[in-house]
Amino acid sequence: MASDPLSLEEKQQALERVLTSRTFSRSDQLRSFLRYVCEAEFEGRAQEINEYALGVSVLGRRPGYSPTEDSCVRSRAYELRSKLKSYYQSEAPHDPIQIEVHKGAYVPCFQRRSELASAKSLRDADGTQPGVAGPTQIPHRALVSGGQVYLLLLSMAVLLIALLVAPVSDYLSPSARERIVAKGNSRPSLAPEMAALWKPFLDSDAPLLISFEIRLFFYSPSSGLVVRDFRTNELADLPKSKPLNAFQAGMGTHNLKETLDYADFGAVHAVFLLGRLMTAQGRATGLKHSGSLGWEDIRNSNVIFIGKPNLNPTIQYVLKDANFVDDEFGVIHNLHPLPGESPEYRSAATHGSGEKYALITWLPGPKPGHHILILDGAGSEVMWALGECVTDPAYVKQIVSHLRLPSGECPESFQVVIQATFESNVPVKIRYVTHRVSTIR
C-alpha cells in the first residue's frame, strides 16, 4: 500500500537538514545549487529549472553564456549528486526522506527512505535488477603518508581516461575510419579566443600526446598497505625518507615495492576535459604517463604535459629558461618580477580548499610545427582547475584577452599564472594573475 504523498513542510525540513549538515558545511555553491532547484520545485516552477538558468542564477555566469561550451553546471551537478549520496550513506543513514537529483536532470526528487528500501527489496527478490556492489564492497588499501592515513581507490580511472582519449580509429574498420576522418575535416567552430589559443595544436599535422603524472607509491606485502611520502619521487630516494623509514619500523616491514598504479583525480579530470575538446575537433589523441615521456615523444608529437615538471627530466630541461618556476612545495617563483608584481605566489596550505596558484606554459617544440603545453601545479585539485582553464571558453577568453597580439593571434611562447579558489576539491573560481611572453626554445 502506497504511503501518503510528502507534504511541502516535510520536503522543506528534509532540505534544511541537508543544508545544515556537516557534509555540506564547506560547500556554499552546492548548497545554493540545491536550494535553488528545491525551492523551484516547492513553488511549482520545476519546468523553469534548466542548465542555462542554473549557470546564470547560481554559478554567476553572464547572461548569454553557452551551456554547450561551458560545463560548469554539469560539473556542479555531478558534485551535488556525490555529496547527497555521501550525506545519506554516512551522516544521515536514518533520515526519513531522501533528496535525489537524477543523472541528466536537475529537478529534485523527494522520496521516503522506507519506500526506497521496499522497492529495492522487490527488485532483488524477483531478479529484475541484479544488485550492484556498493562502495563498501570495493576493496581499498590504507595509505600512510607523513603520519596520516588515507583511503585510495585502485586507479581504474587511468583505464577510463585511456579509453576516453585513445584514438577511436584504432578500434574501427578501414571504412569506418575513413568516414570519421572525413567528418573530422569539418570540425565544429570554436569561440574566437578558443581558436586563437588552440590554433597551434589544431592546425598541426603532428600527433597529439597527453602525458599525465603518476605518483610513486610503495606497496608493503607484509601489511597489505600502500604508502607514499610526497617528497619521495624516485626509488633511489627511499632510504632518505623519514616518514617511510618510520612506517617500516613501526610495521615491522622492510620490503617496500615500487608501484606506479595511481593517478590523481585532478589529472583524470584534466585529461577528460582535454580529450573531449580534442575529440570534438576531430583530433585523435594518445595517452602516456609522465614517467615514460621522453625526448622522442617531444620531438615527434605535440605534447600536453599535466603534472610537476621536476618529476620529469625532459620537461624540466625544456623549462630551464622559464620566467616562472615552482618548487616542490608548489610555490611559484617570479624570477624577474615587473613593478607591482609579487616575487612569489604561495598557495594556501589547505587540502581541497582555499586559493591556490598554478602555471600554464606554452612553448614551441624542437621541430617546426610542434608545440608543448605544460599544466603545472601542486595538489590534486589544482590539475582539475588547469584543465578547466584551457578548455572552458569563459576562462580562455580571460587569458587570451591579456595575451593576444595586434595580429589577433597568441604568442608562440608564453607563461600564465592563474589563481583558483576551491571548495571541497572543486574549483569554483579561476582568475588570471599575470603572464610573460617568453623566448623559451
N, C-alpha and C positions, 0 to 999 in steps of 0.2 A: 504493500500500500504506500502510495507516494505521500510524502510529508507536505506540510503547508509551505507555500512559497515564502521566500525570505522577505521580510519587511524592509523598508528603507532604513529604519533605525538599526536593524541587525547588520545591514551592509555597511552603514556608516561606522558602527562600532568595530566591525572587522577591519575596515580601512584604518581607523585610528590606532588599532593595536599594531598593525604593520608599521605605520609611520613613526610610532614612538618606540619601536623595537630596537634592541641592541644591533641587530643585523643591518638595519638601515640607518643607524645613528650617524655614520660618516658619509652618507650618500645623498647629499642635498639634491642633486639633479635627478636621481632616481625617485626620490620622494616626490618631487614636483611632477615628474612624469606620471607616476601612479596616481597622485591626487587629481591631476588634470583629467585623465581618462575615466577615473571613477566618478568624479563629480559630473562629468558629461553624461555618464550612464544614469546617475541618480536623477538628473534633470531632463531625461528623455531626449538628449542630444547625441546619442550614440552614433547616429548617421553622420555627424559632423567630425568624428574622430578619423583623421587620416594622417599620412606621413607628413604632408606639407604643413598642416595646421600644428602638428607637434613640433616640427622644426622651428617654426616662427614663434609660437606661443610659449614653448617650454625651453627649447635649446638656443634661443636667441638668434636664429638665422634671419637674415634680412628678407623682407617681402620680395617675392620674385625668384628666390633661390630655386635650384633644380634638385629635387629629391633623387633623380636618377643619377646625378653626378656626385651627390653628397650623401654618404651613407650614415650620417650621424644618428638619425632616428633608428635605423635598423640596428646599429651597434648598441645604442642605449636600451632598446627593447630586448636585445639578447641578454644584456647585463641584468635587466629587470627580471626576466624570467629566471635567471640563475639565482638572483638574490631571493626571490619569492620561494623558490624550491628549497634553498638553504634555510630560510626562516621557518618553513613548515616542517622540515625534517629535523632540524637541530634545536631551534629555540622554542618553537611552539607546536610540538607534535600533537598536542591535545586541543588545539584551537578548534572550536566547533564549526567554523566557517573558513573556507579556503578561497582565496582570490587567485585567479589564473588569467594570464594573457597569452592566449594560444599563439603558436608559431604562425607567422603570416598574417596576423591580425593585431589590432591594437585595442579592441573593445574588451573590457574586463568581464570575466565570468565569476559569479559568486555561487559557491556550492557548499552544501552541508558536508562535513567530513564523513558523517555516517553513511550518506548516500554514495559517496565515492568508494568507501570501503565495501559496501554491499555490491556495487556494480563490478568492482574488481573481483570479488569472490565468485560472482556468477560467471564472469568471463573465464576465470581459472577453472571453474567446475566443468563447464561444457567444452572447454578447449578451443573456443573460437578465437582467442588471442593468447597464445602461449606467453608465459611470464618471461620477462627480460631481467637479467641480473641487474640489481640496483647498485648504486655507488658503493654500498658497504660490502658488496661481494667482489669488487675489483681488488686484486692483490696490490698492496702498497709496500714500499720499503721505507723504513725510517732513515732520514738523512741527518747527519750531525755535522755542523759547520760552525766554528767559533763558539762552541759550547751550547748552541741552540739546536733543537731537533725540528725537522721539517718533514712533511709528507710529500712525496713526489710520484706522480703517475709515470709509468713507463712511457717512453716517448713514441707513442703511436702517432703523435702529431707530426713527427718527421715523415712518416709514411704518407699522412694526409696531404701535407704540403707538396710532397714529391708528386703525388697524383694530380694535384691541382695545377702545377706549373710544368709538368713534363710535357714534351711535345706530343700533342694529341695524334699527330700523323704517324707516330711510331706504332699505334695500335690499329691502324686502318689499312684497308686495301688500297692499291695504287689508284684506282678510280676515285675512291672517296677522298684520298689525299689531294688529287687534282681539283676536286670540287671545292675543298677547303682553301687551297691556295688561291683559286680564282675568286672566291668570296673574300679572302683576306686582302685582295688588291683594292677593294672598295671599303676600307675601314671607316667606321663612324667618325664624324668630325669631333674634334676636341675644342674646348674653350680656348680662346687665343693665348692665354697665359700658359695653359697646359701644353699647347702645341709648341710654344716657344721654349719651354723648359725641356721637353722630351724630344725635341727635333733631332738632336744628335743620335739618339738611340733608334728612333722610329725611321729615320732616313738612311740608316746604315744597313749594309748587307751582311755585316759580321754577325755571327751567332750571339745570342744574349744568354748570359750565365748569371744566376743569382747565387751568391755564396753567403751562407748564414753561419753564425757562430754556434759551436757545440762546446759546452763546458766540460772540463776534465773532472770526473768523479772517480772515486776508488771504491771497489767492492771488497767487502770483508767476508770471505766464505764461512768463517767460523761463527759469525754472528748473524749473517744474512742482511747486514746493513750496507747502505751505500753512503759514502761520506764525501765531503768537499770542504776545502779551505779556499776561499775566493782569491787568496794571494798565491796559490799554488796552481800554476797552469802548465807546468812541464813535469814529466815523470821524474826527471833528474832533480827537481826541487823538493821532492817528497821528504828526504831526510832533514831538510831545514825547516819544515813546517811544525811549529809548536802545537797548534790545535790537533793536527793529525797524529803527532807523536803522543800527545796526551790521550787521544782516543785509543790508540793501540795499547798503551799502558793500562788504561782503565778497563778495557775489554779483554785484556789478556790475549791479544791477537797481534801477530807481526807479519801477516801475509796479506797486504793490500794489493789488489789487482786493478790496473788502469782500465777505465771504461769510458767510452765516448758515445754514450747512447742517449744523451739528454739535451734537448733544445729548450730555451726559454719560451714562455708563452708569448712574450712580446715579439720575438723573432718570428714565431709562427704567424702572428697577426700581420707583421710587415710583409712576409713572403706572400701571404694570401692576397693582400691588397695590391702588391706589385704584380703578381701573377695574373690577377683578374684584369688589371689595367692593360697589361701586355696582350693578354688573350683577346680582349675586346678590340685591340688594334691589329689583330692578325699576326702577332709576333710569337713564334714558338720560343719557349724558354726552358733552359736547362737548370739543373739544381746541383749544388756541390757544397759540402760543409767546409768551413773555413780552414780546418786543419789540413785539407788536401789541396787547397788552392795554391798554385804556383805560377812561375813566370810563363810557362807555356800557355796557361789559361789567359793571363793578362795579354799576351802577345796575339792570341788567335781569336779572342772574343771581346765583346762589350761586357763589362762586369759591373754588377751591383753587389757591393760588399756590405753586409749587415753585422756589426759587432765591434769589438775592440781592436783597433789596428795593432796594438802592441802584442797581440796574441798571434799575429801572422807576419813573419819576417818580410814577405813580399810587399804587403800593404804598408807596413811600417817604413820600408825603404822608399816607396813612391811618395810618401808624405814627408820626406826628410827636409824639404824646403818650405813647409807649410807655415802660414801666419798664425794659425790657431792649432794648438796641440793639447791633448788631455793626458792626465797621469792615471795611475792605477786606481785612484780613488774617485775618478770621474770629474776632477776639477779641470776646466778648460782654461788654458793659459793663453793670453793675448800677448804674443811676443813683441809686437810693435803697436802698442795702443795709440790711437789717434786722440786728439784733445776731447775730453769728456767721456772717453771710453774707460771701462774698468780693465786693469791688468789681468784679472782672472774672474771666472764665472763659476761660483761654487754652488752645487745643488744642495737642497735640503737633505739632512741626514735622517730621512724617514723612509719607511718601506711602503711603497704604493700610494703615497700621498704627498702633498706639498708641491713646491715649484722646483723644477729640475731643468738643467741645461743640456743641450745636445748639439751635435755638429753635422752639417751636411757639406760634403766636399765633392766637387765635380771637376775632373781633370781629364785631359786627353790621354789616350793610351800610347804605347810605344810605336804603333803603326798608324798611318793616316786613316782617318775614318773610324778609329776605335776610341772608346771613352770608358771612364771608370767613375762610378758613383759610390761614395762611401758614406754610410749612415752610421754614425758613431756616437755612443752614449753609454753611461754606466747605469745599470739597473734594468731588470727585465721589462718593466713597463715603458721605459724610455724608447725601446725599439718600436713599440706599437705607435707611439707618438710620431716618430720619424717616418714610419710608413704612411701614416695619415697625412703628414706634412707635404709629401711629394706626390700623393695621389688624390687628395681632396682638392677640388678646384678652388674652393674659398681660401685655403691656406696657400696654395700655389700662387694664386693671384696676389696675395700679400707679399710673398717673397719676390716674385718676378717684378713687382712694381718698384722694388729697390735695385734690382739687378739690371733691368732692361737697358740696352744701349740705344743710342739715337737711331740705329738701323731697325730697332724693334726686336732684335734677337738678344739672347742671353750671352754673356761672355763664355769663351771656351773653357775657362778655368776659374773657379771661384770657391769660396768657403762662406757658409752662412751659419751663424749661431742662433739657435732658437731657444725659447723657454716654454716648457709645457707644465701645466698645472694638473695634478692628478687627484682623484678621489677613488679610493678602493681599487687602485691599479688601473683605473680608466682615465685616459687623457680627456679632460673636459674643456681645456682651453690651451691654445697654442699661439704663440706670437713671435714675430721676427724681432731679433735683438740688434744684430749688426752683421756686416759681411765684409769681405775683402775680395776684390778681383785680384787673382794671383797669377804668377807666371810659373807655377809648378809644371814641370815637363817630365 
